[in-house]
Amino acid sequence: MTLPPGTPDLAVLDLLVSVAELGSLGAAARRHGISQPAASMRISALERRLRLRLLDRGPTGSALTDAGRSVVGYAQAVLDAARAFGAGVAALHAAQVPHLRIAASKTLADHRIPQWLEVLRESYPEVAVSLEVDNTKHVEEMVRNGLADVGFVEGPHPPPGLGSRVLGADELVVVVAPGHPWARRRRPVTLRELATTALLWREPGSGTRDTVWEILGAECQPARPAAELGSATAIIASARAGVAPAVLSRLIAEPHLNSGTITEVTTADSVVLTRNFRAIWRRQAPPSGPAEVLVRCAASGS
């Protein structure tokens, strides 16, 4: 079925609706970024095409005729349909763009994922990526609930009920303020000394906390925390202020160690402080497409 002869274009119908909404041809012209004479000419051309008088023009302005009001009603329906058409086409385009939802612990989000995403874009330059940052426990929950396609966490064990892949080990270091007694001692700190000292801890649900607690708990019941803090930044600030020693990822501690604001404590050879980085996913939805490339990239150490 073809369009009937004389069917007007959408732009002039939109202009006519603007006249009805704003009550003035001049205001409608300004909305559409054209001069008033140009707007008047377009409405006149529409009247000739439809063979209807749509506006009563007078010295005080222009007013819609009865026919003009009816045409505006028809035009609004046409324009609404056109907008729905445009939105539908845009949705089809959006559906064709790969979208990858990532959740990650803060250490990985800050120090690893930017490099991995750079490599990912070589294979999927058009991929739309969203990243949520939280502690390990919450990242695991997001993956389980289908809110993330793939997660990146740290901790001593793979999360139950999820697929996972070890990406590598992360070294943990004991740090103190430069004025702390441990900063000057020559004898390495033992695991028991570390376990029986009140330390700065991350909040429950943190992969760092779970790892350190398990390592120290194998020696004895760890001492009560000196403080529980929700970010590595807060822990570094507290350690720097001399509140207590802390155990941190070397990735996080390195810049502060280099600047001398905190000091690394030598530990006995028997003290092995490491944790694993892992990619995790729902078993029924293993990584594919961009997610698979990202996990491969992370596992290769790129």
C-alpha positions in Angstrom: 0.0 0.0 0.0 1.4 3.3 -1.0 1.0 6.7 0.7 -1.9 8.8 -0.5 -1.0 11.7 -2.8 -0.2 14.9 -0.9 0.9 13.3 2.3 3.0 15.9 4.1 6.4 15.3 5.6 6.9 14.8 9.3 8.9 18.0 9.8 6.0 20.3 8.8 3.5 18.3 10.9 5.8 18.7 13.8 6.0 22.5 13.2 2.2 22.7 13.1 1.9 20.8 16.4 4.4 23.2 17.9 2.2 26.1 16.8 -0.7 24.5 18.7 1.4 23.8 21.8 3.1 27.2 22.0 0.2 29.3 20.7 2.3 31.3 18.3 3.9 30.8 14.9 6.9 32.9 16.1 7.5 30.7 19.2 7.1 27.5 17.0 9.7 28.9 14.6 12.2 29.5 17.5 11.7 26.0 18.8 12.5 24.6 15.3 15.5 26.9 14.8 14.0 28.7 11.7 12.8 32.2 11.1 9.2 33.2 11.4 8.8 33.9 7.7 10.2 30.5 6.9 7.8 28.9 9.3 4.9 30.8 7.8 5.9 29.7 4.3 6.0 26.0 5.3 2.6 26.2 6.9 1.2 27.9 3.8 2.7 25.1 1.7 1.0 22.6 4.0 -2.3 24.4 3.6 -2.0 24.2 -0.2 -1.1 20.6 -0.1 -4.0 19.7 2.1 -6.3 22.3 0.5 -7.3 23.4 4.0 -6.9 26.7 5.9 -5.1 25.7 9.1 -4.3 29.1 10.6 -6.1 32.4 10.9 -3.4 35.0 10.6 -4.0 38.4 12.2 -2.1 41.5 13.4 -1.9 40.0 16.9 -0.8 36.5 15.8 -2.0 33.3 14.4 -4.7 31.0 15.7 -5.7 27.5 14.6 -8.9 27.1 12.6 -11.3 24.2 13.4 -9.7 22.3 10.5 -6.2 23.1 11.9 -7.1 21.7 15.3 -8.3 18.5 13.6 -5.2 18.2 11.5 -3.1 18.7 14.7 -4.9 15.8 16.3 -4.1 13.6 13.3 -0.5 14.9 13.2 0.1 14.1 16.8 -0.8 10.5 16.2 1.5 10.3 13.2 4.4 11.9 15.1 3.8 9.5 18.1 4.0 6.6 15.7 7.2 8.0 14.1 8.8 8.4 17.5 7.8 4.8 18.4 9.3 3.7 15.1 12.6 5.5 15.8 12.8 4.1 19.4 12.1 0.6 18.1 14.9 0.8 15.5 17.3 2.2 18.1 16.4 -0.7 20.4 17.2 -3.1 17.6 20.6 -1.5 17.1 21.3 -1.6 20.8 20.4 -5.3 20.9 23.0 -6.0 18.3 25.8 -4.3 20.2 27.6 -6.8 22.5 27.2 -5.8 26.2 29.4 -7.2 29.0 28.5 -6.7 32.6 31.5 -7.1 34.9 31.6 -7.1 38.7 35.0 -6.9 40.5 36.7 -6.4 43.8 38.3 -3.0 44.1 41.9 -4.3 43.9 41.2 -5.9 40.6 39.0 -3.1 39.3 41.7 -0.5 40.0 44.9 -2.4 39.1 44.1 -5.1 36.6 40.8 -4.7 34.7 41.8 -1.5 32.8 44.6 -3.4 31.1 42.4 -6.3 30.4 39.7 -4.1 28.9 42.2 -2.5 26.6 43.1 -6.0 25.2 39.4 -6.9 25.0 38.7 -3.9 22.7 41.2 -5.2 20.2 38.8 -8.2 19.6 35.5 -6.4 20.4 35.9 -2.7 19.7 32.2 -2.2 19.8 31.5 -3.9 23.1 29.6 -1.9 25.7 31.1 -2.6 29.2 29.6 -1.9 32.6 31.6 -2.4 35.7 30.4 -2.7 39.3 33.0 -2.5 42.1 32.4 -4.1 45.5 34.0 -6.6 47.9 34.4 -10.3 47.0 31.2 -11.4 48.8 29.0 -8.9 47.0 30.6 -9.6 43.7 29.8 -13.3 44.1 26.2 -12.5 44.9 25.9 -10.3 41.8 27.2 -13.2 39.7 24.9 -15.7 41.3 21.9 -13.4 40.8 22.6 -12.9 37.1 23.5 -9.2 37.6 26.9 -9.7 36.2 28.1 -11.9 33.3 31.5 -12.5 34.9 33.1 -11.5 38.2 36.7 -11.0 39.4 37.5 -11.7 43.0 40.3 -12.7 45.4 40.3 -15.1 48.2 41.6 -18.4 49.5 38.9 -20.7 48.0 36.7 -20.9 44.9 33.1 -19.7 45.7 30.7 -22.6 46.1 28.2 -23.1 43.4 30.0 -21.0 40.8 32.4 -21.8 38.0 35.8 -20.3 38.4 39.3 -20.0 37.0 42.4 -19.0 38.9 44.1 -16.1 37.3 47.2 -15.9 39.4 48.5 -15.2 42.9 48.7 -11.9 44.6 51.4 -11.2 47.2 50.3 -9.7 50.5 52.7 -7.5 52.6 52.7 -6.4 56.2 53.0 -2.6 56.5 53.3 -0.1 59.3 54.0 3.6 59.8 57.7 4.5 59.6 57.7 5.3 63.3 56.2 1.9 64.4 58.5 -0.4 66.4 58.2 -3.1 63.7 59.7 -0.7 61.1 63.0 -0.7 63.0 63.2 -4.3 64.2 65.8 -6.6 62.7 64.2 -9.9 63.6 61.5 -10.9 61.1 57.9 -11.0 62.4 56.6 -14.5 62.9 53.2 -15.8 62.0 52.3 -16.1 65.7 53.3 -12.5 66.3 51.2 -11.4 63.4 48.3 -13.5 64.6 48.4 -12.2 68.1 48.7 -8.6 67.2 45.6 -6.3 66.7 45.7 -5.5 63.0 43.8 -3.2 60.7 41.3 -5.4 58.9 39.0 -5.0 55.9 35.3 -5.5 56.4 33.6 -8.9 56.5 33.1 -10.1 52.9 36.5 -8.9 51.8 38.6 -11.4 50.0 41.7 -10.0 51.6 40.2 -10.4 55.1 39.2 -14.0 54.4 42.6 -14.9 53.1 44.6 -13.3 56.0 42.1 -14.7 58.6 42.6 -18.2 57.3 46.4 -17.9 57.2 46.6 -16.5 60.7 43.9 -18.9 62.0 46.0 -21.9 61.0 48.5 -20.7 63.6 46.1 -19.6 66.4 43.0 -17.6 67.0 43.7 -14.2 65.6 43.6 -11.2 67.9 40.6 -8.9 67.7 41.0 -6.3 65.0 42.3 -2.8 65.9 39.8 -1.5 63.4 37.6 -2.9 60.6 37.7 -0.5 57.6 35.7 -0.6 54.4 38.5 0.3 51.9 42.2 -0.2 51.4 42.6 3.6 51.2 41.2 3.9 54.8 43.5 1.1 56.0 46.6 2.8 54.4 45.7 6.1 56.1 45.2 4.4 59.4 48.5 2.4 59.1 50.3 5.6 58.1 48.9 7.3 61.2 50.4 4.6 63.4 47.0 3.1 64.5 48.2 -0.5 63.9 49.9 -2.8 61.3 48.0 -3.9 58.3 48.2 -6.7 55.7 47.6 -5.4 52.1 48.1 -6.4 48.5 51.4 -5.3 47.2 49.6 -3.9 44.2 47.9 -1.4 46.6 50.8 -0.8 49.0 53.6 -0.4 46.4 53.1 3.3 45.6 53.0 4.2 49.3 56.0 2.0 50.1 57.9 3.8 47.3 57.0 7.2 48.7 58.0 6.2 52.2 54.7 7.0 53.8 54.4 3.4 55.0 57.1 0.7 55.6 57.1 -3.0 54.7 57.8 -5.3 57.6 60.1 -8.3 57.0 58.4 -11.6 57.9 59.8 -15.0 58.7 60.3 -17.4 55.9 57.5 -19.5 57.3 55.0 -16.7 56.7 53.5 -17.1 53.3 51.0 -14.4 52.6 49.3 -14.8 49.2 45.9 -15.0 47.8 44.4 -16.1 44.5 42.7 -13.9 41.9 39.8 -15.7 40.2 37.3 -15.2 37.4 33.9 -16.5 38.4 30.6 -17.1 36.6 27.3 -19.0 36.8 27.9 -22.6 35.8 24.8 -22.6 33.6 26.2 -19.5 31.7 30.0 -20.0 31.2 31.9 -17.1 29.6 31.4 -16.7 25.9 32.1 -14.0 23.3 33.5 -10.9 25.0 33.4 -12.5 28.5 35.4 -15.4 27.3 38.0 -13.2 25.7 38.3 -11.1 28.9 38.8 -14.2 31.1 41.5 -15.6 28.7 43.2 -12.2 28.7 43.1 -12.1 32.5 44.5 -15.6 32.8 47.3 -14.9 30.4 48.4 -12.0 32.6 47.9 -9.4 29.7 
